[in-house]
Amino acid sequence: MRRVLLIPISLAAAGAVGVLAWAETVHWRTSRQALGPSPAPAGGSEAVVVLGYRDTGPRANFVNRYRVRVGLRSLDPAASESVLVLCGGAVGGEVPEAELMARYARERGYTGPIRLDAESRTTAENIRNAIPLIEDAGRIKIVSHPPHAVVSREYLWELRPDLAARLVRGDDDRIGEAPLLKVAAAVIAARHGRRASR
């Protein structure tokens, strides 16, 4: 009887490992897509764009807190100037996601400049509204979950290829980090189908 029970458990474990490995692969691949062909050398000015997630407030939710932490660690300490650009309107609640994320960034000890897009309600609007906030940056990083961030980078390629040519990787893909979020993001990307990358 015990042997019979072990077979389904083993199959379930193997399936779970397979799903996690698939999600890791999706994140690794998409974190490296739709970047600039020859990024500016490190040390110049940079903008790190953090994409928001539907948030009811009154404080940043788990996903947005995670994304802000990714944005903060993506800042280059060697950059001559760094700005954190937080995107998201009041989609799920009364307070814009960008404002909730800005509060959280300050709570985390970030004292640098922040620019807000507090109006956008979709990923496409995130990028459209962020353009005036990032035009002066020599290097641009767009962070979220990589399957989401790559869609945003592709929007930037369509709208402003001159700015998209400055896109570089953020620190949004670490093996084994936030596995359930990774699986969820990979499933959403697969379900909705990502537009063909450049």
N, C-alpha and C positions, 0 to 999 in steps of 0.2 A: 504493500500500500504506500509506504513512504517513497519508494522508487517512482511509483506512478505520479505522486504529488510533486516530486522534484522536477519532472520533465516540464510541466507547464510553468513552474517557477523559473526554470532555466531559460525557457523560450521567452518569457516575459522580460527577464533580465537582459537577454541578448537583444531583444527588440528595443528596450530602453537605451542600451548602449549604442545601438545602431542609429536611433533617432538623435541622440546627443551628438554623435559623430557627424551625422548629416548636417545638423544645425551649425556645428563648428565650421564645417567646410563652407557652408553658405556664407557665414559671417567673414571667414578669412578671405574668400574670393571677392565678395562685394566691397570689403573695406579697401580693396586695391583697384577698383574699377572707376572709370570716368574721372581720372585725375589729369592734371596738366602734363603735357608731354615732356617738359624740361623745367621743373619747378625752380623758382628763385632760390638761391643759396640761403641756408639758415642764417639767422642773425638780423634780417631786415624786419620791417613792420609786418604784423600779422593780425588777422581777424579770425576768431573762432566762433562759428555760428552753431548754436545749440537749438535744435528743433523741439518744440513742446509737444506734449501729449494731453489729450482731453483731461481736464482737471476741474473738479468741483470746488476745490478750496476747502477750508480757508488757508491751508498751507499746501506747499507743493506735494504732490502724491509720490508714491514709490518710484514710478517710472521717471518722472521729471527730476526727482532727486538724483537718481542714477545718471541721467543724461547730463545734469549739471556737473556731477563729479567727473564724468568723462571729459566734459568741456574744460574743466579746470586743470586736469592733468594733461590735456592736449596743449596748453599754453607753453610756449617755448621760453625758458628762462633766459636764453641768449638773444631773444628778439629785441630789437631796438625799441619797439613799441608793440604792445598787445592790447587788443580790445575784445571783450566778451560780448557777443551779439546774441540776445535771447529772443526767440520767436514764438508767438502764440497769443491769440486773442482770448476773449472770454467765451470759449466754446462750450465748456461744461458747467460753468458757474458764473458768478458775478464779477470775479476778479480775473483779468487776463493772465494766462499761463506765464507770459513773459515776466510779469510783475512777481508772481509767486516764485518763479525760478530765481529772479534777481534777489529776493529776500533770502532765499536759501543759500545762494552763492555768498552773500555777505555773512550769513550765519557760519558758513564754512571758513570764514577768514579772508575771503578775497577782497582786496582793497583797490584793485585796478579799475579802469574805466569799463562801464557797461553801456551798451546801446540796446534799446528795446524796440521790437516790432510787436506792439500790443493790439494789432488790428486783424491779423490774418486768421483765417479759419480753416485753411487747407494747406497741404504741403506746397502746392504751387504758389499760393499766396505768401507763404513763408519766404520763399526765394525771391519773389517779385518785390516784396516789401523790404527784404534785407539788402537788396542791391545798393540803394543809396548809402547804406550803413557800412558797406565793405569796399566801396570803390577806391578808397585811398590805401588799401592794404596791399603789400607786396606778395604776401602768401595768404591763402584762404583755406580754412579747414571747416568742413561741415560735419558735425557729429550728431549722432543719434544711435540707433541700432544700425549696423552697416547696411542691411537690406533696405532700410528707409533712407539712410543718408545717400546712398548711390542714386536713388530716384531723384533726390534733391539736386545732386550734382548734375544729373542729366538735364533737369530743368534749367540750371544755370547755363549749361552748354547751349541750350536752345535760345535763351533770352540774351545772354551776354558772353559769347565765346571768348572775348578778350579777357573777361574776369575769370572764366572757367579755366583758361590756360594757366592761372595762378594757383589752382587747386592742388593741395598736398594732403597727405594722410593725417588724420587725427589719431589719437590714441584710443580708438573705440573698439579694438578687437584684442582681447586677451584670452588665451585658452583657459577654459574651465570657469570663467567668470559669468555670473548670473545665468546659469544654464537654462532655467525655466523661461526667462525673458528671451534668451536666444532661440529656444524652440518656438516660442510664440511668434517672434518676429519672422523667423524662417517660414513658418506655416502660413502666416498672413501674406508674405511675399509670394509664396507658391500659389496660394489660393487666388490672389488677385492678378497674378502675372505681372512681372516687372517688364517695363519697356526695354527693348534691346539696348544694351549699353554701347557706348561709342567704340 
